[in-house]
């Protein structure tokens, strides 16, 4: 089982395409998208391992620092994992 984070991202509409591309690369699934004038509130469910690795840094880079991120644990989800033995 893999922990899933609910990520709420607020981003200017001009960077929305870049943010969606990043979320898809990080195995995210879109939950909601709401437009508030020039800003867009996007909600994605993304595996927690992807969020804590480098998601925030890449989000800031792709939005030139304008995006904000809020995330919390949502649930555990079954996933295909492989055990790796290190000798």
C-alpha positions in Angstrom: 0.0 0.0 0.0 1.1 3.5 -0.8 0.2 6.7 1.0 -1.6 9.3 -1.2 -1.5 13.0 -0.5 -4.3 15.5 -1.5 -2.4 18.4 -3.0 -4.1 21.8 -3.3 -2.2 24.1 -5.6 -3.0 27.7 -6.3 -1.3 29.0 -9.5 -1.7 31.9 -12.0 -3.6 30.7 -15.1 -0.6 31.3 -17.4 1.4 28.6 -15.6 -1.5 26.1 -15.4 -0.3 23.9 -18.3 3.2 23.5 -16.7 1.7 22.6 -13.3 -0.6 20.0 -14.8 2.3 18.5 -16.7 4.3 18.3 -13.5 1.4 16.6 -11.6 0.9 14.0 -14.3 4.7 13.3 -14.3 4.4 12.7 -10.6 1.7 10.1 -11.1 -1.1 12.5 -9.9 -4.8 12.2 -10.7 -6.8 15.4 -10.9 -9.6 15.8 -8.4 -10.8 19.4 -9.0 -10.1 22.6 -10.8 -11.7 26.0 -10.0 -10.9 29.3 -11.6 -10.8 32.4 -9.4 -10.2 35.3 -11.8 -6.6 35.0 -12.9 -5.8 32.3 -10.4 -6.6 28.6 -10.6 -7.1 26.3 -7.7 -6.1 22.7 -8.7 -6.5 19.7 -6.6 -4.6 16.5 -7.3 -4.1 13.2 -5.5 -0.3 12.4 -5.7 1.7 9.6 -4.1 3.3 11.0 -0.9 6.7 9.7 -2.0 6.5 11.9 -5.1 5.5 14.9 -3.1 8.3 14.8 -0.5 11.0 14.0 -3.0 11.3 17.2 -5.1 7.7 18.2 -6.0 7.7 21.6 -4.2 11.0 22.7 -5.8 9.9 21.7 -9.2 6.5 23.4 -8.7 8.2 26.7 -7.8 10.5 26.4 -10.7 7.8 25.7 -13.3 5.7 28.5 -12.0 8.5 31.0 -11.5 7.7 31.0 -7.8 4.1 32.0 -8.1 2.4 28.7 -7.2 1.5 27.7 -3.6 1.1 24.2 -2.3 -0.8 22.7 0.6 -0.9 19.0 1.0 -2.1 16.4 3.6 -2.4 12.7 3.9 -5.6 11.4 2.2 -5.5 7.6 2.2 -3.6 4.4 1.5 -3.9 3.0 -2.0 -2.9 -0.4 -3.4 0.1 -0.2 -5.8 2.5 -2.5 -7.7 5.6 -2.5 -5.6 8.7 -4.7 -5.9 10.9 -5.7 -3.0 14.6 -4.8 -3.6 17.3 -6.7 -1.7 20.6 -4.9 -1.2 23.6 -7.2 -0.8 
